[in-house]
Amino acid sequence: MPSTLIALSRHEVDIRKSRFLVLAAPVGTVQAAQDFLAAHHDPQATHNCWAWQIGDQYRFHDDGEPGGTAGRPILQAIQSQDCDRVAVLVIRWYGGIKLGTGGLARAYGGSAAECLRLADKQLLREESLVRCTCPYADMDRVQARLLAAGAQIDAAVFDAQGVMWDLRCAKADVPVMESLYMDQTRGQGSWTVLSALL
């Protein structure tokens, strides 16, 4: 099962007088990945190469290094470490000795893999997104029970009848959560599974 990082992780290594600083962070969206890369980009460095993966989406960038020697090896490091929802930035300060294409790929990929290997990680649970409605009279009690059972409320919309919640919960817990919900609302609410998420 894929894992993501718990917090920002960093790793530094010198390879033939070039300094490589690896920064890796958990990211939940493409925007979060872009924000992380923009915030940590070092304009004084020779190269800022990166890759990120969020589910089926991924991107990588060589930032002036020969094609395929930086961004792709960083992405391969993410995938080989079975990570997801992760962005990795490798900042290089050139030290005067050329590494060659093979050496560059090993330096970028190897330093990224080592940073991810050393990072604190947590398993990603497979989740479902559920939309449910609840009358006002039951709202506080039902919300407390759902949260205690492990659900997260992503959104709440209120109208004259009550509240409509978008809930996120572990996919394996959906049947139990639905039974709890129906019991708490005495069958008055609606429960619809919208999608499965990873």
N, C-alpha and C positions, 0 to 999 in steps of 0.2 A: 504494500500500500504506500502511495507517495507520502512524503513528509514536507513540511515547510519549516522555515526558521522561526525561532521564538523571538529573536531580536537581531539587530545589526551585528554582523560578524566581520572581523578584519584579520588579514594575514599579510605579512610583509616578507619579501625574500629578495636577495641580491643574486642575479644570474649574470656572470661575466661582466660585472661592473654596471649592468643596468639594474635599476631598482624597480620592483613590481609591488604595488600596494593593491590588495584585493579587498573590496568592500561588497558584502552580500547582505541582502535584506529581504524580509517577507513583504510581498506586495499582493493585494487582492484584486487590483484592477489595472488595466493598461495605463490609465492616468496616474495611478500610484507608482507604477514602474517608471514612467516618464519623469515624474516629480522627483523620485529618488535619484535618477541619473543626472538630472539638471542640478540638484542640490549639491551633489558630490563631485561633479565635473571639475577638474583642476586645469585651468587655462595655462598654467605654467609648465605642465607636464608635456612630454613629447607626444604621447598617445593616451587617449581615454577610450578603451575598447570595452564592449559590453555585450551582454545577452540577458534576455529574460524569458520566462515561460510561465504562462497562466492557463492551465487546462490545455486546450488544443491550440492556443495562440502562442506564438513565440516570435522574437525578433533578435537580430544580432548585428553588430557593427564593428568594422575593422579600424576605423578612424585613421586611415593613411598607411596602415601596415599592409603588406602584400595580401591580396585576396585569399581568404580561407585560412589565414595563419593566426587569427586572434578571436574574432567574434564567434565563428563556428566551433573552435575548440572550447571556448567558454560555455557555449550552449551544450556541447557534448558532455562537459563536466557536470552541468546541472542534471542532465538526463541520466548519466551514469551513476550519480549519487541518489537517483530516484527522488529528486526534489520537484516541487511544483509551487506555483505562486511565489516565485523567487526571482529577484533581479541581482545580477552580478556585474560589478564594474571593476575592471583591472586597469589601473593607472600605471603607465611606464615612463620612467625618466631614463633616457638613453645614456649609456655610459661610455660610448666610443668603440665598442667591439660589436661587429655585426654577428647575429646569431644564426642567420640563414633561415630559410622557410621552415625546415623541420625543427630547428631550435626554437623559433618563435612559437610554433604550434605547441611544442612541449612546455615552453615557459608559460604561455597564457593558459593552456588547458590544465597543466599540472598545478599551477598556483591557485587557480579557481577551484579545482577539485580538492586541494588541501584545505582551503578556507572553508568549503562546505562540509568536509569531513570533520573538521574541528568544531564546527558551529553547533550550538544547542538547537535541537530539532524537536518537532512534535508531529505525530501522524495526522494526516488530514482525514477527517471522517466524511463518509458519503452522506450527504444531506438531502432533504426534500424541502421544497417551498410549498407551504400550505396557505390557502386563503380561507378564513372562517369569519362568521358573523356572530355577534353576541348581544343580547338585549342589555340595556343599561343596568337593569336591576341585578344582573348576574356578573357584570363586568369585573369588579374588583376581585371577587372570589375566584372567578375563572382565570383571570390573568395571574393571580398569585399561584394557583395550582399548576398552570402551564409552565410558568417560569421555574417553579420548584422541580418540575419533571424534566427540565433541561431544554425547553423551547426558548428561542430568541425571537423577539418581536422586531421585524424589519420596518414595518410601517403600520400606522393606525389611521383610519378615516372614520370620522363620526358623522352620523346623520340623525334624523328624527327617531329612528327605531333603536339605534345603539351604535356599536362600533364594528368596523370590518378590519381585521388584522391580517397582515401577511406575516406568517410565522416561518421560522427556519428550525428544523429539528433533525436529529439523526434519522436516516432513512429506515433503519431497523426499528426505531421507536414509533413510527407513524401509526401502526395499528393500536398500540397501547395508548398513545396520545389521543387518537380519535375517540377511543372508548371513554377515556377520562373526560374529554371535552363534552361528549354527548351526555354523559352522566351529570356533569356539572351544570349543563344548560337545560337538563331534563328534555333533551331532544328538540329544543327550540332554536338552536343555532344551525348554521350550515357549515360544512367541512368539505373543501375541495383541494386535492393535491394538484398543484400547478406544474411542478417540474422536479426532476432529480438534479441535484448539484453535486459537484465534487469539491 
